């Protein structure tokens, strides 16, 4: 299976080849066909990765907590735009929800106001000053130093819905797969 990075690099090269080719030439026709082919490859690679990741989660977990995030706002942020669109978040949450239903896995959707990243998983204090480029969470109160995403994942694992209505499975607009990469 081609990696996504490789497929995207090939796509970029195919785009550049098309831009360099002479309009109306045989070379342009070939470049256009090649671009279409590499584009399909990127789509297939993404689809495969999303299937693999959602399947792995429902196989291993009884309960999955995801965040209902404002992805449109995040995509505007240049630090996150690439990883968010690459991971095809809308498609990911859609697949996760239907596979969870099949396997009887419960999905809880934490609301977007839950400060999963800013809360210390050690002592519960909430930091107000955590920007997106800070990849390590360090707590001034209890001294905990932990990977940012791992800290958020621990907080989400402990998250409890506020009322009984919040437990029911609802379609999130988007979901964020916390990665430890
Ligand atoms: Zn702490």
Backbone and ligand atoms as CSV (ligand in chain L), in Angstrom:
chain,resi,resn,atom,element,x,y,z
A,1,UNK,N,N,0.846,-1.201,0.000
A,1,UNK,CA,C,0.000,0.000,0.000
A,1,UNK,C,C,0.876,1.245,0.000
A,2,UNK,N,N,0.609,2.117,-0.913
A,2,UNK,CA,C,1.335,3.386,-0.976
A,2,UNK,C,C,1.048,4.194,0.288
A,3,UNK,N,N,2.070,4.858,0.811
A,3,UNK,CA,C,1.794,5.732,1.947
A,3,UNK,C,C,1.136,7.008,1.422
A,4,UNK,N,N,0.409,7.670,2.318
A,4,UNK,CA,C,-0.281,8.898,1.932
A,4,UNK,C,C,0.720,9.969,1.525
A,5,UNK,N,N,1.819,10.035,2.244
A,5,UNK,CA,C,2.850,11.033,1.958
A,5,UNK,C,C,3.388,10.840,0.537
A,6,UNK,N,N,3.657,9.572,0.204
A,6,UNK,CA,C,4.168,9.259,-1.129
A,6,UNK,C,C,3.142,9.627,-2.198
A,7,UNK,N,N,1.888,9.249,-1.957
A,7,UNK,CA,C,0.824,9.537,-2.928
A,7,UNK,C,C,0.668,11.045,-3.142
A,8,UNK,N,N,0.790,11.813,-2.041
A,8,UNK,CA,C,0.652,13.271,-2.149
A,8,UNK,C,C,1.823,13.883,-2.914
A,9,UNK,N,N,3.007,13.302,-2.721
A,9,UNK,CA,C,4.182,13.801,-3.444
A,9,UNK,C,C,4.018,13.552,-4.946
A,10,UNK,N,N,3.531,12.352,-5.284
A,10,UNK,CA,C,3.288,12.018,-6.692
A,10,UNK,C,C,2.239,12.954,-7.288
A,11,UNK,N,N,1.237,13.275,-6.488
A,11,UNK,CA,C,0.178,14.180,-6.942
A,11,UNK,C,C,0.737,15.562,-7.257
A,12,UNK,N,N,1.607,16.030,-6.389
A,12,UNK,CA,C,2.230,17.344,-6.583
A,12,UNK,C,C,3.052,17.360,-7.884
A,13,UNK,N,N,3.823,16.286,-8.094
A,13,UNK,CA,C,4.643,16.185,-9.299
A,13,UNK,C,C,3.763,16.163,-10.554
A,14,UNK,N,N,2.641,15.437,-10.471
A,14,UNK,CA,C,1.730,15.345,-11.617
A,14,UNK,C,C,1.100,16.706,-11.920
A,15,UNK,N,N,0.791,17.452,-10.859
A,15,UNK,CA,C,0.260,18.808,-11.017
A,15,UNK,C,C,1.253,19.728,-11.700
A,16,UNK,N,N,2.520,19.631,-11.275
A,16,UNK,CA,C,3.562,20.475,-11.852
A,16,UNK,C,C,3.813,20.120,-13.316
A,17,UNK,N,N,3.788,18.810,-13.621
A,17,UNK,CA,C,4.004,18.369,-15.000
A,17,UNK,C,C,2.907,18.924,-15.915
A,18,UNK,N,N,1.677,18.942,-15.381
A,18,UNK,CA,C,0.562,19.485,-16.166
A,18,UNK,C,C,0.752,20.983,-16.410
A,19,UNK,N,N,1.194,21.687,-15.380
A,19,UNK,CA,C,1.398,23.133,-15.496
A,19,UNK,C,C,2.493,23.472,-16.507
A,20,UNK,N,N,3.494,22.601,-16.604
A,20,UNK,CA,C,4.625,22.849,-17.512
A,20,UNK,C,C,4.318,22.485,-18.960
A,21,UNK,N,N,3.314,21.627,-19.165
A,21,UNK,CA,C,3.065,21.124,-20.516
A,21,UNK,C,C,2.433,22.209,-21.400
A,22,UNK,N,N,2.613,22.050,-22.696
A,22,UNK,CA,C,2.083,23.034,-23.654
A,22,UNK,C,C,0.600,22.771,-23.898
A,23,UNK,N,N,-0.219,23.838,-23.802
A,23,UNK,CA,C,-1.661,23.647,-24.040
A,23,UNK,C,C,-1.919,23.028,-25.411
A,24,UNK,N,N,-2.839,22.036,-25.437
A,24,UNK,CA,C,-3.228,21.401,-26.692
A,24,UNK,C,C,-2.283,20.312,-27.182
A,25,UNK,N,N,-1.160,20.112,-26.488
A,25,UNK,CA,C,-0.186,19.116,-26.951
A,25,UNK,C,C,-0.520,17.706,-26.457
A,26,UNK,N,N,0.134,16.715,-27.088
A,26,UNK,CA,C,0.020,15.318,-26.655
A,26,UNK,C,C,0.513,15.187,-25.206
A,27,UNK,N,N,1.589,15.930,-24.927
A,27,UNK,CA,C,2.175,15.906,-23.580
A,27,UNK,C,C,1.176,16.361,-22.529
A,28,UNK,N,N,0.379,17.362,-22.876
A,28,UNK,CA,C,-0.636,17.843,-21.923
A,28,UNK,C,C,-1.704,16.784,-21.671
A,29,UNK,N,N,-2.103,16.100,-22.748
A,29,UNK,CA,C,-3.094,15.010,-22.586
A,29,UNK,C,C,-2.571,13.939,-21.639
A,30,UNK,N,N,-1.317,13.574,-21.864
A,30,UNK,CA,C,-0.709,12.544,-21.009
A,30,UNK,C,C,-0.629,13.030,-19.566
A,31,UNK,N,N,-0.209,14.295,-19.396
A,31,UNK,CA,C,-0.068,14.849,-18.051
A,31,UNK,C,C,-1.417,14.891,-17.335
A,32,UNK,N,N,-2.469,15.206,-18.090
A,32,UNK,CA,C,-3.805,15.274,-17.482
A,32,UNK,C,C,-4.272,13.888,-17.036
A,33,UNK,N,N,-4.009,12.888,-17.882
A,33,UNK,CA,C,-4.392,11.514,-17.548
A,33,UNK,C,C,-3.628,11.030,-16.306
A,34,UNK,N,N,-2.353,11.416,-16.249
A,34,UNK,CA,C,-1.532,10.988,-15.122
A,34,UNK,C,C,-2.012,11.659,-13.830
A,35,UNK,N,N,-2.384,12.914,-13.922
A,35,UNK,CA,C,-2.888,13.643,-12.758
A,35,UNK,C,C,-4.168,12.984,-12.229
A,36,UNK,N,N,-5.071,12.622,-13.145
A,36,UNK,CA,C,-6.326,11.979,-12.734
A,36,UNK,C,C,-6.044,10.659,-12.029
A,37,UNK,N,N,-5.067,9.921,-12.571
A,37,UNK,CA,C,-4.719,8.616,-11.989
A,37,UNK,C,C,-4.118,8.776,-10.585
A,38,UNK,N,N,-3.208,9.730,-10.430
A,38,UNK,CA,C,-2.590,9.910,-9.112
A,38,UNK,C,C,-3.613,10.451,-8.102
A,39,UNK,N,N,-4.551,11.263,-8.601
A,39,UNK,CA,C,-5.601,11.761,-7.709
A,39,UNK,C,C,-6.456,10.617,-7.173
A,40,UNK,N,N,-6.791,9.676,-8.051
A,40,UNK,CA,C,-7.560,8.502,-7.597
A,40,UNK,C,C,-6.775,7.718,-6.559
A,41,UNK,N,N,-5.470,7.649,-6.769
A,41,UNK,CA,C,-4.614,6.911,-5.839
A,41,UNK,C,C,-4.637,7.557,-4.438
A,42,UNK,N,N,-4.576,8.886,-4.402
A,42,UNK,CA,C,-4.632,9.595,-3.117
A,42,UNK,C,C,-5.963,9.313,-2.416
A,43,UNK,N,N,-7.047,9.383,-3.181
A,43,UNK,CA,C,-8.383,9.135,-2.614
A,43,UNK,C,C,-8.464,7.721,-2.043
A,44,UNK,N,N,-7.966,6.740,-2.796
A,44,UNK,CA,C,-8.016,5.350,-2.341
A,44,UNK,C,C,-7.147,5.107,-1.113
A,45,UNK,N,N,-5.975,5.737,-1.104
A,45,UNK,CA,C,-5.069,5.566,0.030
A,45,UNK,C,C,-5.707,6.122,1.297
A,46,UNK,N,N,-6.293,7.311,1.193
A,46,UNK,CA,C,-6.988,7.919,2.333
A,46,UNK,C,C,-8.117,7.039,2.833
A,47,UNK,N,N,-8.899,6.548,1.895
A,47,UNK,CA,C,-10.052,5.718,2.251
A,47,UNK,C,C,-9.585,4.476,3.013
A,48,UNK,N,N,-8.522,3.883,2.506
A,48,UNK,CA,C,-7.970,2.692,3.148
A,48,UNK,C,C,-7.502,2.997,4.577
A,49,UNK,N,N,-6.816,4.123,4.755
A,49,UNK,CA,C,-6.304,4.496,6.083
A,49,UNK,C,C,-7.445,4.756,7.063
A,50,UNK,N,N,-8.490,5.408,6.578
A,50,UNK,CA,C,-9.636,5.715,7.429
A,50,UNK,C,C,-10.350,4.428,7.853
A,51,UNK,N,N,-10.483,3.478,6.914
A,51,UNK,CA,C,-11.079,2.179,7.256
A,51,UNK,C,C,-10.259,1.452,8.304
A,52,UNK,N,N,-8.951,1.430,8.071
A,52,UNK,CA,C,-8.038,0.731,8.977
A,52,UNK,C,C,-8.107,1.308,10.394
A,53,UNK,N,N,-8.047,2.647,10.487
A,53,UNK,CA,C,-8.014,3.300,11.793
A,53,UNK,C,C,-9.333,3.131,12.539
A,54,UNK,N,N,-10.463,3.286,11.828
A,54,UNK,CA,C,-11.756,3.162,12.509
A,54,UNK,C,C,-11.998,1.719,12.935
A,55,UNK,N,N,-11.575,0.770,12.099
A,55,UNK,CA,C,-11.714,-0.655,12.419
A,55,UNK,C,C,-10.875,-1.013,13.651
A,56,UNK,N,N,-9.644,-0.521,13.686
A,56,UNK,CA,C,-8.744,-0.816,14.803
A,56,UNK,C,C,-9.337,-0.315,16.118
A,57,UNK,N,N,-9.976,0.845,16.081
A,57,UNK,CA,C,-10.558,1.404,17.312
A,57,UNK,C,C,-11.748,0.588,17.805
A,58,UNK,N,N,-12.676,0.227,16.910
A,58,UNK,CA,C,-13.844,-0.528,17.385
A,58,UNK,C,C,-13.455,-1.949,17.798
A,59,UNK,N,N,-12.370,-2.472,17.245
A,59,UNK,CA,C,-11.899,-3.799,17.647
A,59,UNK,C,C,-11.328,-3.795,19.061
A,60,UNK,N,N,-10.712,-2.693,19.441
A,60,UNK,CA,C,-9.983,-2.664,20.707
A,60,UNK,C,C,-10.729,-2.023,21.860
A,61,UNK,N,N,-11.780,-1.256,21.567
A,61,UNK,CA,C,-12.385,-0.449,22.641
A,61,UNK,C,C,-13.821,-0.829,22.906
A,62,UNK,N,N,-14.237,-0.669,24.156
A,62,UNK,CA,C,-15.636,-0.837,24.548
A,62,UNK,C,C,-16.368,0.492,24.427
A,63,UNK,N,N,-15.647,1.548,24.773
A,63,UNK,CA,C,-16.209,2.892,24.738
A,63,UNK,C,C,-15.197,3.785,24.025
A,64,UNK,N,N,-15.660,4.586,23.104
A,64,UNK,CA,C,-14.773,5.522,22.413
A,64,UNK,C,C,-15.305,6.928,22.663
A,65,UNK,N,N,-14.432,7.807,23.116
A,65,UNK,CA,C,-14.848,9.195,23.326
A,65,UNK,C,C,-14.189,10.050,22.252
A,66,UNK,N,N,-15.002,10.752,21.508
A,66,UNK,CA,C,-14.461,11.642,20.485
A,66,UNK,C,C,-14.909,13.066,20.783
A,67,UNK,N,N,-14.240,14.004,20.187
A,67,UNK,CA,C,-14.591,15.393,20.412
A,67,UNK,C,C,-15.390,15.933,19.244
A,68,UNK,N,N,-16.406,16.686,19.584
A,68,UNK,CA,C,-17.200,17.366,18.574
A,68,UNK,C,C,-16.537,18.725,18.366
A,69,UNK,N,N,-15.667,18.793,17.386
A,69,UNK,CA,C,-14.852,19.994,17.224
A,69,UNK,C,C,-15.301,20.855,16.074
A,70,UNK,N,N,-14.988,22.091,16.195
A,70,UNK,CA,C,-15.254,23.009,15.104
A,70,UNK,C,C,-14.118,22.891,14.090
A,71,UNK,N,N,-14.260,21.945,13.177
A,71,UNK,CA,C,-13.166,21.658,12.248
A,71,UNK,C,C,-12.949,22.795,11.259
A,72,UNK,N,N,-14.015,23.475,10.906
A,72,UNK,CA,C,-13.852,24.600,9.983
A,72,UNK,C,C,-12.896,25.630,10.590
A,73,UNK,N,N,-13.085,25.905,11.876
A,73,UNK,CA,C,-12.192,26.824,12.573
A,73,UNK,C,C,-10.775,26.302,12.629
A,74,UNK,N,N,-10.625,24.985,12.815
A,74,UNK,CA,C,-9.287,24.413,12.914
A,74,UNK,C,C,-8.565,24.402,11.582
A,75,UNK,N,N,-9.308,24.166,10.522
A,75,UNK,CA,C,-8.694,24.110,9.198
A,75,UNK,C,C,-8.110,25.472,8.825
A,76,UNK,N,N,-8.715,26.532,9.372
A,76,UNK,CA,C,-8.194,27.860,9.106
A,76,UNK,C,C,-6.859,28.091,9.795
A,77,UNK,N,N,-6.595,27.276,10.808
A,77,UNK,CA,C,-5.344,27.423,11.525
A,77,UNK,C,C,-4.236,26.705,10.760
A,78,UNK,N,N,-3.190,27.415,10.405
A,78,UNK,CA,C,-2.196,26.825,9.495
A,78,UNK,C,C,-1.422,25.654,10.102
A,79,UNK,N,N,-1.356,25.585,11.424
A,79,UNK,CA,C,-0.645,24.471,12.047
A,79,UNK,C,C,-1.385,23.153,11.855
A,80,UNK,N,N,-2.704,23.262,11.771
A,80,UNK,CA,C,-3.496,22.036,11.762
A,80,UNK,C,C,-4.078,21.670,10.414
A,81,UNK,N,N,-4.102,22.626,9.491
A,81,UNK,CA,C,-4.875,22.402,8.271
A,81,UNK,C,C,-4.498,21.114,7.551
A,82,UNK,N,N,-3.216,20.861,7.388
A,82,UNK,CA,C,-2.781,19.696,6.629
A,82,UNK,C,C,-3.206,18.391,7.278
A,83,UNK,N,N,-2.948,18.263,8.582
A,83,UNK,CA,C,-3.256,16.991,9.219
A,83,UNK,C,C,-4.761,16.747,9.276
A,84,UNK,N,N,-5.529,17.819,9.454
A,84,UNK,CA,C,-6.978,17.646,9.535
A,84,UNK,C,C,-7.546,17.198,8.191
A,85,UNK,N,N,-7.158,17.887,7.112
A,85,UNK,CA,C,-7.733,17.492,5.835
A,85,UNK,C,C,-7.192,16.141,5.384
A,86,UNK,N,N,-5.929,15.855,5.697
A,86,UNK,CA,C,-5.359,14.552,5.340
A,86,UNK,C,C,-6.107,13.412,6.001
A,87,UNK,N,N,-6.486,13.613,7.212
A,87,UNK,CA,C,-7.122,12.516,7.932
A,87,UNK,C,C,-8.601,12.379,7.571
A,88,UNK,N,N,-9.112,13.287,6.749
A,88,UNK,CA,C,-10.497,13.221,6.296
A,88,UNK,C,C,-11.440,12.980,7.470
A,89,UNK,N,N,-11.450,13.962,8.374
A,89,UNK,CA,C,-12.115,13.781,9.656
A,89,UNK,C,C,-13.608,13.481,9.580
A,90,UNK,N,N,-14.293,14.133,8.674
A,90,UNK,CA,C,-15.721,13.873,8.558
A,90,UNK,C,C,-15.983,12.417,8.204
A,91,UNK,N,N,-15.207,11.910,7.260
A,91,UNK,CA,C,-15.331,10.523,6.832
A,91,UNK,C,C,-14.936,9.577,7.963
A,92,UNK,N,N,-13.934,9.968,8.710
A,92,UNK,CA,C,-13.482,9.136,9.820
A,92,UNK,C,C,-14.577,8.961,10.873
A,93,UNK,N,N,-15.196,10.077,11.280
A,93,UNK,CA,C,-16.230,9.956,12.316
A,93,UNK,C,C,-17.446,9.193,11.800
A,94,UNK,N,N,-17.746,9.360,10.519
A,94,UNK,CA,C,-18.878,8.634,9.931
A,94,UNK,C,C,-18.641,7.116,10.005
A,95,UNK,N,N,-17.435,6.701,9.605
A,95,UNK,CA,C,-17.113,5.270,9.625
A,95,UNK,C,C,-17.028,4.729,11.045
A,96,UNK,N,N,-16.462,5.559,11.914
A,96,UNK,CA,C,-16.336,5.131,13.305
A,96,UNK,C,C,-17.720,4.868,13.903
A,97,UNK,N,N,-18.673,5.745,13.625
A,97,UNK,CA,C,-20.017,5.606,14.193
A,97,UNK,C,C,-20.741,4.369,13.664
A,98,UNK,N,N,-20.666,4.118,12.358
A,98,UNK,CA,C,-21.415,2.955,11.875
A,98,UNK,C,C,-20.748,1.634,12.270
A,99,UNK,N,N,-19.412,1.622,12.329
A,99,UNK,CA,C,-18.729,0.397,12.775
A,99,UNK,C,C,-18.963,0.144,14.265
A,100,UNK,N,N,-19.023,1.226,15.040
A,100,UNK,CA,C,-19.299,1.093,16.469
A,100,UNK,C,C,-20.686,0.490,16.669
A,101,UNK,N,N,-21.648,0.920,15.873
A,101,UNK,CA,C,-23.004,0.367,15.968
A,101,UNK,C,C,-22.991,-1.129,15.685
A,102,UNK,N,N,-22.300,-1.535,14.631
A,102,UNK,CA,C,-22.215,-2.956,14.274
A,102,UNK,C,C,-21.630,-3.780,15.404
A,103,UNK,N,N,-20.594,-3.236,16.047
A,103,UNK,CA,C,-19.859,-4.008,17.035
A,103,UNK,C,C,-20.344,-3.769,18.456
A,104,UNK,N,N,-21.400,-2.990,18.617
A,104,UNK,CA,C,-21.922,-2.722,19.954
A,104,UNK,C,C,-20.986,-1.894,20.813
A,105,UNK,N,N,-20.169,-1.074,20.178
A,105,UNK,CA,C,-19.256,-0.207,20.915
A,105,UNK,C,C,-19.945,1.146,21.143
A,106,UNK,N,N,-19.829,1.642,22.366
A,106,UNK,CA,C,-20.462,2.925,22.679
A,106,UNK,C,C,-19.567,4.090,22.267
A,107,UNK,N,N,-20.140,5.061,21.591
A,107,UNK,CA,C,-19.385,6.267,21.224
A,107,UNK,C,C,-19.956,7.447,21.993
A,108,UNK,N,N,-19.101,8.126,22.744
A,108,UNK,CA,C,-19.521,9.335,23.451
A,108,UNK,C,C,-18.887,10.529,22.765
A,109,UNK,N,N,-19.683,11.538,22.566
A,109,UNK,CA,C,-19.169,12.730,21.898
A,109,UNK,C,C,-19.035,13.857,22.923
A,110,UNK,N,N,-17.783,14.158,23.265
A,110,UNK,CA,C,-17.541,15.252,24.212
A,110,UNK,C,C,-17.786,16.570,23.497
A,111,UNK,N,N,-18.453,17.486,24.161
A,111,UNK,CA,C,-18.743,18.750,23.490
A,111,UNK,C,C,-17.458,19.548,23.293
A,112,UNK,N,N,-17.507,20.463,22.349
A,112,UNK,CA,C,-16.289,21.177,21.952
A,112,UNK,C,C,-15.800,22.137,23.022
A,113,UNK,N,N,-16.599,22.378,24.048
A,113,UNK,CA,C,-16.172,23.314,25.093
A,113,UNK,C,C,-15.413,22.595,26.199
A,114,UNK,N,N,-15.398,21.281,26.159
A,114,UNK,CA,C,-14.630,20.537,27.163
A,114,UNK,C,C,-13.145,20.791,26.915
A,115,UNK,N,N,-12.421,21.346,27.916
A,115,UNK,CA,C,-11.014,21.714,27.659
A,115,UNK,C,C,-10.073,20.512,27.751
A,116,UNK,N,N,-10.195,19.564,26.805
A,116,UNK,CA,C,-9.423,18.317,26.880
A,116,UNK,C,C,-7.915,18.558,26.817
A,117,UNK,N,N,-7.495,19.546,26.043
A,117,UNK,CA,C,-6.054,19.801,25.912
A,117,UNK,C,C,-5.519,20.657,27.050
A,118,UNK,N,N,-6.350,21.589,27.558
A,118,UNK,CA,C,-5.876,22.554,28.549
A,118,UNK,C,C,-5.942,22.038,29.985
A,119,UNK,N,N,-6.653,20.919,30.188
A,119,UNK,CA,C,-6.782,20.375,31.539
A,119,UNK,C,C,-5.597,19.465,31.846
A,120,UNK,N,N,-5.041,19.588,33.054
A,120,UNK,CA,C,-3.960,18.701,33.470
A,120,UNK,C,C,-4.574,17.363,33.878
A,121,UNK,N,N,-4.102,16.275,33.246
A,121,UNK,CA,C,-4.657,14.960,33.580
A,121,UNK,C,C,-4.141,14.466,34.928
A,122,UNK,N,N,-3.143,15.180,35.496
A,122,UNK,CA,C,-2.611,14.807,36.803
A,122,UNK,C,C,-3.412,15.406,37.944
A,123,UNK,N,N,-3.672,16.724,37.899
A,123,UNK,CA,C,-4.321,17.383,39.045
A,123,UNK,C,C,-5.629,18.084,38.685
A,124,UNK,N,N,-5.953,18.183,37.402
A,124,UNK,CA,C,-7.243,18.754,37.019
A,124,UNK,C,C,-7.258,20.257,36.814
A,125,UNK,N,N,-6.123,20.907,37.048
A,125,UNK,CA,C,-6.084,22.355,36.857
A,125,UNK,C,C,-6.203,22.663,35.350
A,126,UNK,N,N,-6.834,23.790,35.017
A,126,UNK,CA,C,-6.997,24.143,33.601
A,126,UNK,C,C,-6.077,25.311,33.260
A,127,UNK,N,N,-5.192,25.096,32.306
A,127,UNK,CA,C,-4.300,26.169,31.849
A,127,UNK,C,C,-5.004,26.993,30.806
A,128,UNK,N,N,-4.839,28.286,30.857
A,128,UNK,CA,C,-5.488,29.125,29.853
A,128,UNK,C,C,-4.565,29.418,28.671
A,129,UNK,N,N,-3.272,29.226,28.898
A,129,UNK,CA,C,-2.279,29.663,27.912
A,129,UNK,C,C,-1.622,28.491,27.188
A,130,UNK,N,N,-2.402,27.708,26.477
A,130,UNK,CA,C,-1.790,26.591,25.751
A,130,UNK,C,C,-2.046,26.791,24.269
A,131,UNK,N,N,-1.002,27.228,23.554
A,131,UNK,CA,C,-1.259,27.405,22.121
A,131,UNK,C,C,-0.990,26.110,21.370
A,132,UNK,N,N,-1.416,26.096,20.091
A,132,UNK,CA,C,-1.412,24.845,19.330
A,132,UNK,C,C,-0.028,24.315,19.007
A,133,UNK,N,N,0.971,25.195,19.068
A,133,UNK,CA,C,2.315,24.730,18.722
A,133,UNK,C,C,2.986,24.030,19.904
A,134,UNK,N,N,2.428,24.158,21.095
A,134,UNK,CA,C,3.004,23.502,22.272
A,134,UNK,C,C,2.612,22.030,22.282
A,135,UNK,N,N,3.582,21.181,22.020
A,135,UNK,CA,C,3.276,19.755,21.884
A,135,UNK,C,C,3.401,18.988,23.200
A,136,UNK,N,N,4.047,19.616,24.176
A,136,UNK,CA,C,4.193,18.968,25.481
A,136,UNK,C,C,3.437,19.784,26.516
A,137,UNK,N,N,2.630,19.097,27.308
A,137,UNK,CA,C,1.890,19.781,28.365
A,137,UNK,C,C,2.728,19.720,29.631
A,138,UNK,N,N,3.028,20.898,30.215
A,138,UNK,CA,C,3.693,20.860,31.518
A,138,UNK,C,C,2.861,21.670,32.501
A,139,UNK,N,N,2.610,21.066,33.648
A,139,UNK,CA,C,1.720,21.655,34.637
A,139,UNK,C,C,2.511,22.398,35.705
A,140,UNK,N,N,2.189,23.675,35.866
A,140,UNK,CA,C,2.849,24.493,36.873
A,140,UNK,C,C,2.367,24.176,38.286
A,141,UNK,N,N,1.261,23.473,38.402
A,141,UNK,CA,C,0.688,23.183,39.721
A,141,UNK,C,C,1.233,21.872,40.295
A,142,UNK,N,N,1.151,20.790,39.513
A,142,UNK,CA,C,1.601,19.496,40.068
A,142,UNK,C,C,2.916,19.012,39.449
A,143,UNK,N,N,3.416,19.714,38.418
A,143,UNK,CA,C,4.710,19.348,37.846
A,143,UNK,C,C,4.660,18.274,36.767
A,144,UNK,N,N,3.463,17.838,36.389
A,144,UNK,CA,C,3.342,16.806,35.361
A,144,UNK,C,C,3.858,17.314,34.011
A,145,UNK,N,N,4.671,16.483,33.336
A,145,UNK,CA,C,5.116,16.790,31.971
A,145,UNK,C,C,4.695,15.608,31.107
A,146,UNK,N,N,3.888,15.896,30.089
A,146,UNK,CA,C,3.277,14.803,29.321
A,146,UNK,C,C,3.017,15.265,27.889
A,147,UNK,N,N,3.044,14.330,26.965
A,147,UNK,CA,C,2.707,14.642,25.569
A,147,UNK,C,C,1.313,15.264,25.509
A,148,UNK,N,N,1.171,16.312,24.751
A,148,UNK,CA,C,-0.081,17.053,24.669
A,148,UNK,C,C,-1.274,16.167,24.305
A,149,UNK,N,N,-1.103,15.332,23.274
A,149,UNK,CA,C,-2.218,14.513,22.807
A,149,UNK,C,C,-2.562,13.397,23.791
A,150,UNK,N,N,-1.519,12.862,24.426
A,150,UNK,CA,C,-1.768,11.830,25.438
A,150,UNK,C,C,-2.543,12.421,26.610
A,151,UNK,N,N,-2.141,13.621,27.043
A,151,UNK,CA,C,-2.859,14.311,28.124
A,151,UNK,C,C,-4.334,14.496,27.762
A,152,UNK,N,N,-4.594,14.965,26.527
A,152,UNK,CA,C,-5.975,15.182,26.091
A,152,UNK,C,C,-6.743,13.865,26.029
A,153,UNK,N,N,-6.069,12.800,25.570
A,153,UNK,CA,C,-6.721,11.492,25.460
A,153,UNK,C,C,-7.118,10.958,26.837
A,154,UNK,N,N,-6.264,11.164,27.846
A,154,UNK,CA,C,-6.577,10.720,29.216
A,154,UNK,C,C,-7.798,11.481,29.729
A,155,UNK,N,N,-7.832,12.794,29.484
A,155,UNK,CA,C,-8.976,13.598,29.923
A,155,UNK,C,C,-10.268,13.155,29.239
A,156,UNK,N,N,-10.172,12.841,27.948
A,156,UNK,CA,C,-11.363,12.399,27.220
A,156,UNK,C,C,-11.841,11.034,27.714
A,157,UNK,N,N,-10.890,10.171,28.049
A,157,UNK,CA,C,-11.252,8.836,28.549
A,157,UNK,C,C,-12.047,8.946,29.847
A,158,UNK,N,N,-11.762,9.984,30.631
A,158,UNK,CA,C,-12.468,10.178,31.911
A,158,UNK,C,C,-13.739,11.003,31.759
A,159,UNK,N,N,-13.911,11.584,30.595
A,159,UNK,CA,C,-15.041,12.495,30.391
A,159,UNK,C,C,-16.367,11.764,30.552
A,160,UNK,N,N,-17.288,12.384,31.272
A,160,UNK,CA,C,-18.618,11.818,31.464
A,160,UNK,C,C,-19.655,12.789,30.927
A,161,UNK,N,N,-20.637,12.274,30.221
A,161,UNK,CA,C,-21.686,13.167,29.738
A,161,UNK,C,C,-22.442,13.804,30.900
A,162,UNK,N,N,-22.870,15.037,30.706
A,162,UNK,CA,C,-23.511,15.801,31.781
A,162,UNK,C,C,-24.889,15.244,32.135
A,163,UNK,N,N,-25.687,14.918,31.146
A,163,UNK,CA,C,-27.036,14.421,31.420
A,163,UNK,C,C,-27.285,13.135,30.665
A,164,UNK,N,N,-28.370,12.425,30.978
A,164,UNK,CA,C,-28.637,11.153,30.302
A,164,UNK,C,C,-28.822,11.302,28.797
A,165,UNK,N,N,-29.322,12.475,28.378
A,165,UNK,CA,C,-29.558,12.657,26.944
A,165,UNK,C,C,-28.252,12.725,26.161
A,166,UNK,N,N,-27.183,13.143,26.860
A,166,UNK,CA,C,-25.895,13.282,26.187
A,166,UNK,C,C,-25.249,11.932,25.864
A,167,UNK,N,N,-25.721,10.856,26.499
A,167,UNK,CA,C,-25.128,9.534,26.279
A,167,UNK,C,C,-25.528,8.961,24.923
A,168,UNK,N,N,-26.702,9.324,24.455
A,168,UNK,CA,C,-27.174,8.733,23.208
A,168,UNK,C,C,-26.242,9.092,22.048
A,169,UNK,N,N,-26.104,8.141,21.177
A,169,UNK,CA,C,-25.225,8.300,20.028
A,169,UNK,C,C,-25.781,9.371,19.107
A,170,UNK,N,N,-24.994,10.375,18.890
A,170,UNK,CA,C,-25.439,11.387,17.934
A,170,UNK,C,C,-24.337,11.581,16.900
A,171,UNK,N,N,-24.705,12.077,15.769
A,171,UNK,CA,C,-23.707,12.303,14.734
A,171,UNK,C,C,-22.886,13.536,15.099
A,172,UNK,N,N,-21.588,13.389,15.263
A,172,UNK,CA,C,-20.802,14.600,15.493
A,172,UNK,C,C,-20.561,15.269,14.153
A,173,UNK,N,N,-20.327,16.534,14.181
A,173,UNK,CA,C,-20.016,17.201,12.920
A,173,UNK,C,C,-18.673,16.668,12.409
A,174,UNK,N,N,-17.736,16.560,13.334
A,174,UNK,CA,C,-16.426,16.038,12.966
A,174,UNK,C,C,-15.792,15.426,14.208
A,175,UNK,N,N,-14.767,14.671,14.020
A,175,UNK,CA,C,-14.096,14.074,15.160
A,175,UNK,C,C,-12.594,14.255,15.005
A,176,UNK,N,N,-11.932,14.304,16.098
A,176,UNK,CA,C,-10.471,14.402,16.048
A,176,UNK,C,C,-9.881,13.118,16.588
A,177,UNK,N,N,-9.115,12.460,15.777
A,177,UNK,CA,C,-8.410,11.266,16.225
A,177,UNK,C,C,-7.125,11.740,16.882
A,178,UNK,N,N,-7.017,11.466,18.156
A,178,UNK,CA,C,-5.819,11.913,18.860
A,178,UNK,C,C,-4.672,11.000,18.474
A,179,UNK,N,N,-3.621,11.591,17.977
A,179,UNK,CA,C,-2.490,10.776,17.584
A,179,UNK,C,C,-1.344,11.062,18.529
A,180,UNK,N,N,-0.523,10.068,18.776
A,180,UNK,CA,C,0.616,10.266,19.660
A,180,UNK,C,C,1.881,10.508,18.847
A,181,UNK,N,N,1.709,10.673,17.542
A,181,UNK,CA,C,2.868,10.902,16.664
A,181,UNK,C,C,3.467,12.279,16.927
L,1,ZN,ZN,ZN,-1.241,19.274,37.209
